[in-house]
Amino acid sequence: MDALSPKILLLCGSPRDGSTNYLASLIARGIEEAGGTPTLFRLSEHTVIGCDACDVCQSTGTCVKTAGGFDDFGEFEELLFDADMFVVVTPVYFANVPSYLKALYDRFQTYWARRYILGNPVEPKRPGALFIVGGGGDPFGYEPVIITTRSVMNVAGFSLGNIYDYIGFSKDDKDAEKEAKAVEDGRGLVEYYKGLNT
Ligand SMILES: Cc1cc2nc3c(=O)[nH]c(=O)nc-3n(C[C@H](O)[C@H](O)[C@H](O)COP(=O)(O)O)c2cc1C
């Protein structure tokens, strides 16, 4: 951990290379400008399958799918372990996260088992943040995105702090003002981290 140069993991929850990945690249630029180190894990480039509730992790503390190398969750976990801050950048799908991201989220059951069944010590909380991308126009909002992400971050030892509303953001708009704001928000993540640690 370097108080002035945090390693920030950006998990991009869209199954395609669209506005979410683009937004994340702008945030990453801001992080770099402010002296942080961003790492992008784009679900559009990875395969992560869901949890079958086999419950093996409740006795071993290890996921059989991760241990078997069946998908890319092990790679993601290494990045998460190493991160000073965990940031989720995701589209809204019917008020919640896309099923691809929910599949990854459900694999956090191993963290739950380690903590609540196996009694592993609780580490000091690391900061988390959430960027929500959406087409807009849906009257039901995106509260489930926040609740679900907060629950998942909490079980893995992260505390969801700032939430950024990017409803209406589209990479096709080429809106210089919105893009500059995204870079600025990336810088803000590093400043926030520095504020917590200095
Ligand atoms: C299955 C599906 C459900 C969606 N539901 C919502 C929604 O509830 N609210 C919203 O604002 N946008 C919704 N959208 C629009 C996406 O959030 C929006 O297009 C977003 O920019 C997609 O990000 P991407 O380009 O990175 O894939 C939905 C899109 C899809 C494909």
The ligand as an SDF file (V2000), in Angstrom:
LIG
                    3D

 31 33  0  0  0  0  0  0  0  0999 V2000
  -31.1190   -6.1010  -21.0180 C   0  0  0  0  0  0  0  0  0  0  0  0
  -30.9680   -4.6190  -20.8530 C   0  0  0  0  0  0  0  0  0  0  0  0
  -31.6370   -3.9850  -19.8320 C   0  0  0  0  0  0  0  0  0  0  0  0
  -31.4770   -2.6080  -19.6280 C   0  0  0  0  0  0  0  0  0  0  0  0
  -32.1070   -2.0060  -18.5780 N   0  0  0  0  0  0  0  0  0  0  0  0
  -31.8920   -0.6900  -18.3130 C   0  0  0  0  0  0  0  0  0  0  0  0
  -32.4720   -0.0680  -17.1770 C   0  0  0  0  0  0  0  0  0  0  0  0
  -33.2110   -0.6770  -16.3910 O   0  0  0  0  0  0  0  0  0  0  0  0
  -32.1930    1.2480  -16.9430 N   0  0  0  0  0  0  0  0  0  0  0  0
  -31.3810    1.9720  -17.7860 C   0  0  0  0  0  0  0  0  0  0  0  0
  -31.1570    3.1690  -17.5200 O   0  0  0  0  0  0  0  0  0  0  0  0
  -30.8130    1.4050  -18.8910 N   0  0  0  0  0  0  0  0  0  0  0  0
  -31.0450    0.0950  -19.1640 C   0  0  0  0  0  0  0  0  0  0  0  0
  -30.4570   -0.5120  -20.2490 N   0  0  0  0  0  0  0  0  0  0  0  0
  -29.5500    0.2930  -21.1130 C   0  0  0  0  0  0  0  0  0  0  0  0
  -28.0830    0.0920  -20.7330 C   0  0  0  0  0  0  0  0  0  0  0  0
  -27.8510    0.2730  -19.3560 O   0  0  0  0  0  0  0  0  0  0  0  0
  -27.2280    1.0930  -21.5130 C   0  0  0  0  0  0  0  0  0  0  0  0
  -27.4010    0.8570  -22.8950 O   0  0  0  0  0  0  0  0  0  0  0  0
  -25.7540    1.0280  -21.1810 C   0  0  0  0  0  0  0  0  0  0  0  0
  -25.1050    2.1140  -21.7500 O   0  0  0  0  0  0  0  0  0  0  0  0
  -25.1110   -0.1960  -21.7050 C   0  0  0  0  0  0  0  0  0  0  0  0
  -23.7250   -0.1310  -21.4570 O   0  0  0  0  0  0  0  0  0  0  0  0
  -22.6900   -0.7760  -22.4990 P   0  0  0  0  0  0  0  0  0  0  0  0
  -22.7040    0.0910  -23.7210 O   0  0  0  0  0  0  0  0  0  0  0  0
  -21.3840   -0.7230  -21.8040 O   0  0  0  0  0  0  0  0  0  0  0  0
  -23.1430   -2.1630  -22.7580 O   0  0  0  0  0  0  0  0  0  0  0  0
  -30.6360   -1.8520  -20.4950 C   0  0  0  0  0  0  0  0  0  0  0  0
  -29.9730   -2.5180  -21.5660 C   0  0  0  0  0  0  0  0  0  0  0  0
  -30.1360   -3.8760  -21.7350 C   0  0  0  0  0  0  0  0  0  0  0  0
  -29.4040   -4.5620  -22.8750 C   0  0  0  0  0  0  0  0  0  0  0  0
  1  2  1  0
  2  3  1  0
  2 30  2  0
  3  4  2  0
  4  5  1  0
  4 28  1  0
  5  6  2  0
  6  7  1  0
  6 13  1  0
  7  8  2  0
  7  9  1  0
  9 10  1  0
 10 11  2  0
 10 12  1  0
 12 13  2  0
 13 14  1  0
 14 15  1  0
 14 28  1  0
 15 16  1  0
 16 17  1  0
 16 18  1  0
 18 19  1  0
 18 20  1  0
 20 21  1  0
 20 22  1  0
 22 23  1  0
 23 24  1  0
 24 25  2  0
 24 26  1  0
 24 27  1  0
 28 29  2  0
 29 30  1  0
 30 31  1  0
M  END
$$$$
